[in-house]
Amino acid sequence: MSVNVPKADFLEEAMRVIEEAEKNGIILRVLGAVALRIKLPEKVRKFHEETLQRKLSDIDYASYSKYTVEVRKLFKQLGYIWDEAVARIAFSRDIFHDEVNNRHSDVFYDKLIFCHTIDFKGRLELDYPTITLADYTLEKLQIVQINEKDVKDLITLFMTFPVENSDKDAINKKYIAKVLSKDWGFYYTVTTNLKKITQLLGKYKKILSKDKVNLINSRINDLLETIEKEPKSLGWKLRAKVGPKKKWYRDVEEVIR
C-alpha cells in the first residue's frame, strides 16, 4: 500500500480508512457524528448538515486492542502522523493527525472511556462501517454536560431510526436497557439526558413538524420504558440508594489528562 493523502470530505475519508482496514483484515468502525452522518438517508443527512447546521470536526474510530499495531501501520500508510506522546500516557487510545486537513482521528480500543464506559467487546462485528446505533446512542447519552451539537445529533437519531429489540438499522432498546441495569450512574446520566431531549424539542419547533416531534417523543419514551422495566443488579440497587448525592461519573477533563 502506498502513502496516500487524506481526503477533505469527512465521509469520503472515513470510508477510505474503513475500506482499507477491511482489506487488511482489521476490524475498525466509525463512531461519533460522522458515524451518524454515514447512517442517515440522503434527505436527512441534508437536514442534519444544513437545517440543523451541525458541523463536523474530526473522524473517530473504534477497534480492538489486538489490532493496535496494525491500526498504527494503517494510518501511517494512509498519510496520518501517529501521536506517540499520547500513546505513552493514554489508556486504550491512539491519536492520529491529519496535517493536510488540520484535523485528527482518535481510535478507541475495546472501550470508550469518558463520563461512563462503553464496552465494544463483541459489538464491532455487528455493524459496518460504523458502530451499532445502540452503541452510538450510548456514546451520545453518556455525556453528563450534554451540549447543543449532541442534542442535534440525538434529535436526528430518534427522528430517523426505530427503537426495537434489534441492532439491524434500529436502536436496540433491549441491549441499552441491559447495559444500564448493571450501572446506576450510567443509567442516571442516560435517563436524565433522554428526558432533557424531550424538554428541548420545543426549541426546534420551527424546523420540526408536529408529527416529527411526536415520533421523537414516542421513541424516547419507548426506550425509557424498556430501561425502567429491565431487572436491575444488586450493585445497581445499592448505588441507587445513594443517588446523585455522590458523584456518579468521571470528569472528561480527567480522562483526557
Backbone bond lengths (Angstrom), bond angles and torsions (degrees), N, CA, C in turn:
res aa  C-N    CA-C-N  psi(-1)  N-CA   C-N-CA  omega(-1)  CA-C   N-CA-C  phi
1 M - - - 1.462 - - 1.523 109.20 -
2 S 1.334 117.62 129.10 1.463 121.02 -178.96 1.529 109.84 -87.30
3 V 1.327 115.95 162.03 1.464 121.07 177.53 1.524 108.41 -66.71
4 N 1.327 116.26 132.13 1.458 121.94 -179.98 1.514 110.15 -117.76
5 V 1.316 115.40 167.70 1.461 121.22 177.87 1.525 108.87 -105.86
6 P 1.344 118.58 127.48 1.467 120.58 178.64 1.529 111.98 -58.46
7 K 1.323 115.85 140.02 1.470 121.52 -179.26 1.522 110.66 -79.10
8 A 1.329 115.80 151.19 1.468 120.53 -179.29 1.535 111.18 -72.16
9 D 1.332 117.17 -37.60 1.455 120.82 -178.63 1.536 110.51 -70.04
10 F 1.316 115.85 126.71 1.468 120.91 -175.16 1.527 112.48 -59.51
11 L 1.325 117.01 -47.48 1.465 120.32 -175.76 1.528 111.58 -70.27
12 E 1.319 116.09 -39.63 1.467 120.20 177.82 1.522 110.76 -62.98
13 E 1.334 115.81 -41.88 1.467 119.71 -178.68 1.529 110.99 -68.88
14 A 1.334 116.27 -41.36 1.471 119.81 178.35 1.530 110.27 -59.89
15 M 1.325 116.97 -43.64 1.465 120.68 -179.47 1.524 111.68 -69.23
16 R 1.330 117.31 -35.36 1.466 120.90 176.99 1.531 109.90 -60.52
17 V 1.332 116.36 -45.99 1.470 121.41 -179.40 1.527 110.65 -65.71
18 I 1.331 116.60 -46.93 1.474 121.36 -177.60 1.532 111.19 -62.96
19 E 1.329 116.46 -42.43 1.468 120.39 -179.02 1.533 111.36 -66.37
20 E 1.329 116.63 -38.80 1.468 119.90 176.91 1.532 110.62 -66.62
21 A 1.326 116.24 -38.97 1.470 120.24 177.36 1.523 110.00 -61.60
22 E 1.324 115.51 -43.89 1.476 121.42 -179.72 1.530 110.84 -61.20
23 K 1.321 116.31 -43.46 1.475 121.53 178.45 1.525 111.58 -60.45
24 N 1.332 115.40 -31.54 1.469 121.09 -177.57 1.531 112.71 -95.65
25 G 1.324 116.60 10.62 1.467 120.66 176.43 1.522 114.14 71.80
26 I 1.341 116.56 23.70 1.476 121.40 179.97 1.534 109.30 -101.57
27 I 1.327 116.95 128.74 1.463 120.03 174.72 1.526 107.57 -83.01
28 L 1.323 115.28 110.94 1.460 122.69 -178.52 1.529 107.22 -140.19
29 R 1.336 117.01 132.58 1.465 121.16 -177.94 1.520 110.44 -132.40
30 V 1.333 116.06 146.89 1.464 121.40 178.07 1.526 108.82 -78.97
31 L 1.334 115.96 141.76 1.469 119.46 171.70 1.530 108.76 -130.17
32 G 1.322 117.37 -173.99 1.464 121.10 -180.00 1.520 113.18 73.00
33 A 1.332 115.43 -167.07 1.465 121.93 -175.23 1.532 112.82 -61.44
34 V 1.334 116.53 -30.55 1.476 119.48 178.61 1.530 110.03 -65.44
35 A 1.330 117.04 -36.52 1.473 121.04 177.02 1.523 110.24 -61.67
36 L 1.320 116.16 -44.37 1.474 119.75 178.49 1.521 110.52 -61.51
37 R 1.330 116.06 -46.01 1.475 120.36 -178.62 1.528 110.88 -60.10
38 I 1.328 116.90 -38.75 1.469 120.88 177.93 1.527 110.45 -63.42
39 K 1.328 116.14 -40.63 1.472 121.98 -176.72 1.522 113.42 -70.66
40 L 1.316 117.42 -28.14 1.465 120.73 -171.95 1.527 113.07 -71.28
41 P 1.339 116.87 142.70 1.467 119.77 170.38 1.535 108.53 -62.79
42 E 1.317 117.37 154.74 1.466 122.92 -174.01 1.531 113.58 -50.33
43 K 1.330 116.51 -44.88 1.471 121.06 -177.75 1.536 111.12 -63.58
44 V 1.330 116.12 -42.57 1.466 120.34 -178.92 1.528 110.25 -73.58
45 R 1.309 115.92 -32.04 1.466 120.84 176.51 1.531 110.10 -58.72
46 K 1.325 114.75 -40.77 1.463 121.23 178.57 1.535 110.41 -65.93
47 F 1.323 116.19 -40.69 1.465 122.12 178.20 1.537 110.02 -60.99
48 H 1.327 115.71 -45.63 1.468 122.36 -179.29 1.528 110.93 -63.34
49 E 1.331 115.27 -42.30 1.463 120.78 -175.41 1.522 113.00 -80.71
50 E 1.331 116.48 -45.71 1.472 120.22 -171.75 1.525 113.90 -97.50
51 T 1.328 116.81 -50.21 1.471 119.48 -177.43 1.528 110.68 -70.13
52 L 1.340 116.51 -49.16 1.465 120.32 179.04 1.533 112.23 -80.79
53 Q 1.349 115.33 -12.12 1.478 122.11 -179.40 1.530 111.76 52.83
54 R 1.337 114.30 47.40 1.472 120.40 179.41 1.523 108.31 -88.16
55 K 1.328 115.28 107.66 1.464 120.90 -179.84 1.528 110.54 -85.72
56 L 1.319 115.97 142.69 1.455 121.14 175.43 1.521 108.73 -93.69
57 S 1.343 116.50 149.99 1.473 118.59 -179.05 1.528 112.79 -123.56
58 D 1.331 117.17 -46.81 1.464 121.12 -178.72 1.526 110.42 -138.12
59 I 1.328 116.29 167.43 1.467 121.37 177.95 1.521 107.76 -117.06
60 D 1.322 116.38 117.32 1.462 120.80 -177.81 1.528 111.24 -113.46
61 Y 1.328 114.58 156.22 1.466 120.75 -173.79 1.529 111.42 -137.16
62 A 1.328 114.65 162.59 1.464 121.87 172.77 1.524 108.24 -125.33
63 S 1.332 115.77 143.07 1.461 121.56 176.44 1.527 107.98 -150.15
64 Y 1.317 115.90 -174.96 1.466 121.03 176.09 1.523 109.06 -105.44
65 S 1.332 116.23 147.74 1.466 120.75 -175.86 1.537 113.01 -60.23
66 K 1.324 117.12 -24.59 1.474 118.92 179.40 1.537 111.97 -65.84
67 Y 1.341 116.44 -16.04 1.474 120.62 179.32 1.530 112.75 -100.08
68 T 1.329 117.71 7.65 1.476 120.65 -173.99 1.534 113.14 -51.30
69 V 1.310 117.09 -51.27 1.475 120.70 -178.05 1.524 110.77 -61.98
70 E 1.342 116.42 -44.42 1.469 120.93 -179.63 1.528 111.94 -65.35
71 V 1.340 116.71 -37.37 1.471 121.20 179.57 1.533 109.88 -64.70
72 R 1.323 116.72 -44.61 1.474 120.48 179.55 1.536 110.99 -61.07
73 K 1.321 115.54 -41.79 1.464 121.05 178.84 1.535 110.33 -64.77
74 L 1.328 115.78 -42.79 1.471 121.49 -179.00 1.531 111.29 -60.51
75 F 1.330 116.36 -50.58 1.463 119.43 -177.31 1.529 111.48 -64.16
76 K 1.315 116.50 -37.13 1.472 119.97 177.02 1.529 109.94 -61.20
77 Q 1.339 115.94 -44.01 1.469 120.57 -179.86 1.529 112.00 -67.61
78 L 1.331 116.32 -24.38 1.469 120.45 -178.61 1.532 112.88 -91.82
79 G 1.349 115.48 8.07 1.458 119.40 172.77 1.510 115.89 97.80
80 Y 1.339 117.69 15.11 1.467 121.77 179.84 1.534 110.43 -100.71
81 I 1.341 114.74 160.25 1.464 120.67 175.64 1.520 108.14 -111.11
82 W 1.326 115.42 121.85 1.466 121.43 -179.34 1.524 109.88 -74.87
83 D 1.331 116.43 131.86 1.463 122.14 178.99 1.531 108.93 -87.09
84 E 1.328 116.20 93.44 1.465 120.89 -176.69 1.522 112.60 -67.54
85 A 1.333 117.22 -32.26 1.471 120.99 -179.73 1.533 110.45 -62.56
86 V 1.316 116.49 -42.72 1.470 121.05 178.50 1.524 109.82 -66.25
87 A 1.328 116.29 -42.27 1.468 121.06 -178.84 1.525 112.31 -59.42
88 R 1.334 116.72 -31.58 1.470 120.38 -178.81 1.527 112.15 -70.99
89 I 1.338 116.63 -29.62 1.469 119.13 -175.98 1.529 114.36 -111.49
90 A 1.330 117.17 -22.05 1.466 120.39 -175.47 1.522 111.13 -79.23
91 F 1.318 115.20 144.14 1.461 120.88 177.86 1.518 108.67 -96.16
92 S 1.328 116.53 121.01 1.470 124.09 176.65 1.530 113.94 52.85
93 R 1.352 114.97 45.70 1.466 118.56 -177.91 1.520 111.03 -156.23
94 D 1.328 116.37 141.27 1.459 122.53 172.59 1.518 108.43 -125.58
95 I 1.330 115.75 149.69 1.464 121.05 173.35 1.522 108.03 -122.16
96 F 1.340 114.95 133.13 1.464 121.81 179.23 1.523 108.50 -122.53
97 H 1.334 116.32 130.10 1.461 120.86 -176.91 1.530 111.62 -97.12
98 D 1.323 114.24 132.72 1.464 122.64 174.46 1.531 105.35 -105.30
99 E 1.335 115.75 95.17 1.463 119.80 -175.70 1.528 112.69 -77.12
100 V 1.327 116.47 -16.01 1.470 120.65 178.33 1.532 109.70 -68.75
101 N 1.341 116.07 -44.01 1.469 121.38 -176.82 1.531 113.18 -106.38
102 N 1.334 115.58 8.65 1.463 121.61 178.44 1.538 112.79 52.36
103 R 1.313 115.52 52.75 1.471 120.95 176.54 1.525 108.23 -147.01
104 H 1.313 116.10 174.48 1.471 118.30 179.12 1.525 110.42 -137.40
105 S 1.308 115.06 165.04 1.465 121.82 177.34 1.516 109.48 -126.34
106 D 1.332 115.28 129.35 1.464 121.40 171.54 1.525 107.54 -92.60
107 V 1.307 116.80 140.95 1.466 121.43 168.78 1.523 106.61 -119.40
108 F 1.332 116.25 119.43 1.464 121.94 179.86 1.524 108.40 -100.29
109 Y 1.321 116.21 127.80 1.460 121.14 -177.79 1.533 110.89 -100.66
110 D 1.310 115.86 125.80 1.477 124.05 174.82 1.524 114.44 70.63
111 K 1.337 116.82 -42.77 1.467 120.40 -176.05 1.522 111.23 -143.17
112 L 1.322 114.50 153.36 1.461 120.88 170.21 1.525 105.37 -106.23
113 I 1.323 116.93 114.99 1.467 120.65 -174.34 1.520 110.02 -114.86
114 F 1.339 115.75 102.32 1.454 120.90 174.60 1.528 107.84 -132.35
115 C 1.336 118.97 -121.65 1.479 119.69 178.64 1.533 109.53 -58.93
116 H 1.332 115.28 -37.06 1.465 122.27 176.06 1.524 107.75 -137.15
117 T 1.321 116.71 170.27 1.470 121.18 -177.04 1.522 111.25 -103.92
118 I 1.327 115.23 129.10 1.467 120.87 173.89 1.521 106.93 -109.79
119 D 1.321 116.09 118.86 1.461 122.32 -176.76 1.529 109.39 -92.09
120 F 1.336 116.18 121.33 1.465 121.29 -178.74 1.533 113.41 -90.98
121 K 1.325 116.79 0.34 1.466 119.75 -175.76 1.536 110.99 -54.65
122 G 1.340 115.97 121.99 1.466 121.67 179.39 1.512 114.75 71.72
123 R 1.334 117.85 5.45 1.471 121.56 -175.52 1.534 112.94 -102.07
124 L 1.331 117.73 -28.27 1.464 119.68 -173.41 1.527 113.09 -69.42
125 E 1.334 115.75 -24.30 1.470 119.78 179.62 1.535 112.15 -75.25
126 L 1.325 117.32 -13.05 1.475 121.66 -173.31 1.522 114.16 -78.04
127 D 1.330 117.07 -16.21 1.470 119.01 -179.24 1.524 109.77 -147.09
128 Y 1.321 115.57 166.03 1.468 122.44 179.56 1.529 107.19 -159.68
129 P 1.301 119.73 137.28 1.467 130.15 4.01 1.542 113.27 -92.03
130 T 1.321 116.83 6.67 1.470 120.95 -177.31 1.530 110.76 -112.40
131 I 1.342 115.41 172.99 1.462 119.80 168.72 1.530 107.38 -67.59
132 T 1.325 117.52 167.06 1.467 120.03 179.99 1.523 110.40 -67.25
133 L 1.323 115.65 160.67 1.463 120.83 178.33 1.527 111.59 -64.12
134 A 1.340 117.21 -32.30 1.473 120.57 177.55 1.527 110.12 -66.01
135 D 1.329 116.85 -44.35 1.464 120.37 179.02 1.527 111.08 -67.07
136 Y 1.328 116.18 -35.83 1.466 120.11 176.21 1.535 109.99 -65.13
137 T 1.334 116.77 -41.58 1.467 121.58 178.27 1.521 110.21 -59.54
138 L 1.339 116.53 -45.51 1.462 121.00 178.42 1.532 110.97 -65.18
139 E 1.332 116.35 -38.84 1.463 120.58 179.16 1.522 110.82 -57.62
140 K 1.320 116.55 -42.92 1.466 121.51 -179.46 1.524 112.51 -75.36
141 L 1.335 116.25 -41.37 1.465 120.33 -174.21 1.524 114.05 -79.39
142 Q 1.343 118.02 -11.58 1.475 119.84 179.32 1.533 112.20 -79.06
143 I 1.319 116.92 -5.65 1.470 121.03 -177.45 1.529 109.58 -79.26
144 V 1.326 116.82 115.02 1.466 120.51 -178.07 1.530 110.86 -67.72
145 Q 1.325 116.88 -48.17 1.471 120.54 177.96 1.534 108.37 -92.46
146 I 1.307 115.87 69.36 1.467 120.69 -176.00 1.532 109.77 -66.05
147 N 1.335 116.63 137.38 1.467 118.87 -177.02 1.530 111.34 -116.90
148 E 1.326 115.86 -177.08 1.464 120.70 -172.29 1.527 113.34 -62.23
149 K 1.328 116.54 -39.17 1.467 117.59 -179.18 1.533 111.39 -65.37
150 D 1.343 116.34 -35.59 1.470 120.19 177.16 1.531 110.81 -67.69
151 V 1.323 115.92 -38.78 1.469 121.22 177.71 1.532 109.86 -62.20
152 K 1.312 116.22 -43.52 1.478 120.91 178.58 1.530 110.77 -61.20
153 D 1.343 115.94 -41.99 1.469 120.22 178.83 1.529 111.03 -63.53
154 L 1.332 116.58 -43.10 1.466 120.69 -177.19 1.527 112.10 -70.68
155 I 1.322 116.95 -37.00 1.467 120.50 175.87 1.524 109.58 -61.35
156 T 1.325 115.84 -46.15 1.478 120.96 179.69 1.526 110.73 -63.63
157 L 1.326 115.91 -41.36 1.472 121.50 179.71 1.525 111.42 -59.41
158 F 1.336 116.89 -53.45 1.469 120.68 -176.91 1.530 112.78 -72.65
159 M 1.311 116.44 -22.42 1.467 120.33 176.25 1.530 110.93 -72.95
160 T 1.338 115.73 -28.10 1.467 121.21 -170.35 1.529 114.29 -99.83
161 F 1.336 116.76 -38.95 1.468 119.22 -169.67 1.531 112.81 -114.08
162 P 1.336 116.41 141.13 1.471 119.93 178.49 1.521 111.91 -72.79
163 V 1.318 115.66 156.20 1.469 122.96 175.18 1.517 106.52 -101.99
164 E 1.340 116.31 112.35 1.469 121.16 -173.92 1.529 110.45 -138.57
165 N 1.326 115.95 -176.71 1.478 120.61 175.43 1.524 110.10 -96.81
166 S 1.319 116.16 45.43 1.465 120.80 -174.88 1.524 109.79 -151.59
167 D 1.336 115.98 153.92 1.462 121.17 175.76 1.527 111.97 -96.57
168 K 1.337 117.01 2.24 1.460 120.30 -176.40 1.536 110.32 -88.18
169 D 1.340 115.37 103.40 1.471 121.82 -179.75 1.525 112.65 51.44
170 A 1.329 116.14 33.53 1.461 121.34 -178.98 1.524 110.00 -150.22
171 I 1.337 115.35 161.56 1.463 122.24 175.07 1.522 106.52 -88.04
172 N 1.313 116.46 113.05 1.475 121.77 -174.33 1.533 110.39 -77.31
173 K 1.328 115.33 96.01 1.479 120.62 -175.81 1.524 112.04 -67.55
174 K 1.321 117.24 -33.64 1.469 120.85 -179.48 1.526 110.31 -65.62
175 Y 1.325 116.23 -42.78 1.465 119.97 179.44 1.528 110.51 -64.50
176 I 1.332 116.71 -46.27 1.465 121.35 179.95 1.526 109.97 -59.47
177 A 1.324 116.99 -45.48 1.467 121.90 -179.53 1.529 111.05 -61.15
178 K 1.324 115.79 -39.62 1.471 120.88 -179.55 1.534 111.36 -65.57
179 V 1.329 116.62 -43.67 1.463 121.41 178.31 1.534 110.03 -60.41
180 L 1.324 116.34 -45.93 1.467 121.26 -175.34 1.524 113.07 -74.61
181 S 1.335 116.89 -18.35 1.469 120.49 -178.46 1.527 112.37 -72.66
182 K 1.346 116.15 -11.95 1.470 120.40 -178.16 1.537 112.44 -104.69
183 D 1.334 116.88 -7.18 1.461 120.66 -172.37 1.530 109.45 -141.92
184 W 1.338 116.59 100.60 1.467 120.01 -175.81 1.533 111.79 -61.57
185 G 1.328 116.64 -40.37 1.462 119.77 -178.43 1.521 112.02 -59.93
186 F 1.325 115.35 -46.90 1.469 121.46 178.06 1.536 109.29 -62.07
187 Y 1.321 115.99 -44.69 1.472 122.03 177.46 1.530 110.56 -56.22
188 Y 1.333 115.98 -46.47 1.463 121.10 -176.07 1.534 111.10 -63.80
189 T 1.331 116.50 -43.91 1.469 120.42 179.11 1.524 111.15 -63.92
190 V 1.331 116.52 -47.09 1.470 121.18 -177.57 1.528 111.41 -63.42
191 T 1.321 117.38 -49.20 1.472 119.75 -177.40 1.535 111.31 -67.41
192 T 1.337 116.77 -36.00 1.472 120.17 176.19 1.527 110.17 -61.80
193 N 1.339 116.69 -44.26 1.470 120.89 -179.73 1.520 112.49 -67.93
194 L 1.325 117.93 -38.07 1.465 120.53 178.01 1.534 110.51 -61.45
195 K 1.318 115.58 -43.28 1.477 119.75 178.41 1.534 110.72 -65.95
196 K 1.331 115.44 -34.99 1.466 120.78 179.26 1.534 110.55 -64.58
197 I 1.336 116.20 -40.01 1.471 120.57 179.67 1.530 109.84 -60.17
198 T 1.326 116.82 -45.43 1.480 119.76 -179.71 1.528 110.67 -62.63
199 Q 1.326 116.84 -34.82 1.472 120.88 179.38 1.534 111.64 -71.18
200 L 1.335 115.79 -31.72 1.465 120.22 -176.89 1.530 113.82 -85.13
201 L 1.318 117.27 -8.47 1.466 120.44 -177.11 1.522 112.62 -59.18
202 G 1.334 116.18 -32.59 1.464 120.37 -179.89 1.518 112.83 -58.45
203 K 1.318 115.73 -29.25 1.465 121.81 179.91 1.536 111.77 -65.20
204 Y 1.340 115.19 -23.29 1.470 120.28 -175.61 1.534 112.64 -107.60
205 K 1.348 117.01 17.32 1.470 119.36 -174.67 1.529 113.46 -66.08
206 K 1.334 117.55 -19.94 1.471 120.12 177.79 1.522 111.89 -71.12
207 I 1.330 116.01 -26.25 1.473 118.61 -177.47 1.531 113.35 -113.76
208 L 1.338 116.22 -6.24 1.468 120.24 178.00 1.528 109.58 -115.56
209 S 1.324 116.01 126.61 1.470 119.01 178.35 1.532 109.82 -68.34
210 K 1.323 116.20 163.47 1.461 120.72 179.23 1.526 110.77 -60.32
211 D 1.340 116.05 -38.12 1.468 121.05 178.44 1.529 111.54 -62.09
212 K 1.335 115.49 -41.16 1.471 119.86 -179.98 1.533 110.34 -66.73
213 V 1.324 116.97 -42.06 1.470 121.46 178.70 1.527 109.61 -61.31
214 N 1.314 116.67 -44.00 1.476 121.37 179.30 1.525 111.15 -63.62
215 L 1.344 115.48 -39.46 1.465 120.32 -179.82 1.536 110.59 -65.13
216 I 1.326 116.18 -45.85 1.477 120.87 179.06 1.528 110.07 -61.12
217 N 1.334 116.36 -47.58 1.474 120.86 178.60 1.525 112.07 -58.69
218 S 1.323 114.96 -42.52 1.470 120.82 -179.05 1.522 111.17 -62.81
219 R 1.315 117.16 -44.01 1.469 121.46 -179.00 1.530 111.39 -69.16
220 I 1.313 116.88 -40.78 1.472 120.18 177.89 1.525 110.32 -64.56
221 N 1.327 116.75 -42.65 1.473 120.39 179.14 1.523 111.97 -65.06
222 D 1.334 116.15 -35.78 1.463 121.61 176.86 1.527 109.79 -62.71
223 L 1.344 115.74 -44.22 1.464 120.84 179.19 1.533 110.67 -65.49
224 L 1.314 117.11 -44.68 1.469 121.50 179.11 1.532 111.31 -60.24
225 E 1.312 115.72 -42.34 1.469 120.85 -179.74 1.534 110.92 -62.61
226 T 1.324 116.39 -43.07 1.471 121.36 179.21 1.532 110.25 -65.00
227 I 1.323 116.74 -40.90 1.475 121.51 178.54 1.528 110.22 -61.27
228 E 1.319 116.66 -44.42 1.468 121.04 -178.28 1.531 111.92 -66.94
229 K 1.312 116.58 -36.34 1.475 121.41 -176.64 1.525 113.52 -75.00
230 E 1.316 116.85 -23.70 1.473 120.89 -176.80 1.535 109.90 -64.33
231 P 1.347 118.28 128.00 1.477 120.73 177.88 1.531 110.91 -58.02
232 K 1.327 116.73 136.33 1.461 121.94 -175.02 1.536 111.25 -98.89
233 S 1.342 115.21 149.77 1.472 120.73 178.70 1.530 110.17 -72.85
234 L 1.323 115.73 164.72 1.463 120.74 178.21 1.536 110.41 -62.25
235 G 1.335 115.27 -41.53 1.465 120.25 178.19 1.522 111.53 -59.40
236 W 1.336 116.55 -41.76 1.467 122.64 177.86 1.531 109.60 -59.42
237 K 1.334 116.18 -47.77 1.475 121.28 -176.80 1.526 111.61 -64.25
238 L 1.331 116.68 -40.47 1.467 120.37 179.24 1.530 111.05 -66.09
239 R 1.347 115.37 -42.31 1.480 119.38 179.99 1.530 111.05 -69.00
240 A 1.332 116.95 -32.89 1.470 121.80 179.80 1.528 111.54 -62.36
241 K 1.338 116.31 -30.62 1.469 120.40 -179.79 1.534 111.26 -66.14
242 V 1.332 116.27 -31.47 1.467 121.49 178.14 1.528 110.05 -76.97
243 G 1.353 114.65 -40.19 1.464 120.26 178.00 1.514 114.09 68.34
244 P 1.342 116.92 -160.17 1.472 120.76 -175.93 1.526 114.83 -77.54
245 K 1.330 117.58 3.90 1.471 120.26 176.22 1.539 109.64 -62.02
246 K 1.344 114.66 -31.41 1.465 121.17 176.49 1.530 107.82 -106.10
247 K 1.336 116.19 140.13 1.471 120.60 -177.98 1.523 110.99 -57.12
248 W 1.307 116.67 130.95 1.465 122.55 -173.11 1.530 113.43 -114.36
249 Y 1.325 118.08 8.68 1.465 121.77 -175.65 1.523 110.29 -145.41
250 R 1.341 115.82 167.63 1.463 121.62 174.39 1.525 108.86 -94.02
251 D 1.312 116.51 146.21 1.466 119.92 171.26 1.524 107.58 -76.45
252 V 1.316 116.49 130.88 1.469 120.99 -178.97 1.517 110.92 -60.85
253 E 1.333 117.07 -36.13 1.476 121.05 179.49 1.523 111.02 -58.86
254 E 1.342 116.01 -38.09 1.467 120.19 179.60 1.526 110.46 -66.45
255 V 1.312 115.98 -40.03 1.474 121.16 -179.75 1.525 109.35 -64.49
256 I 1.337 116.32 -44.33 1.471 120.54 -178.81 1.525 111.05 -64.91
257 R 1.345 116.68 -41.43 1.470 120.27 178.31 1.511 111.16 -63.80
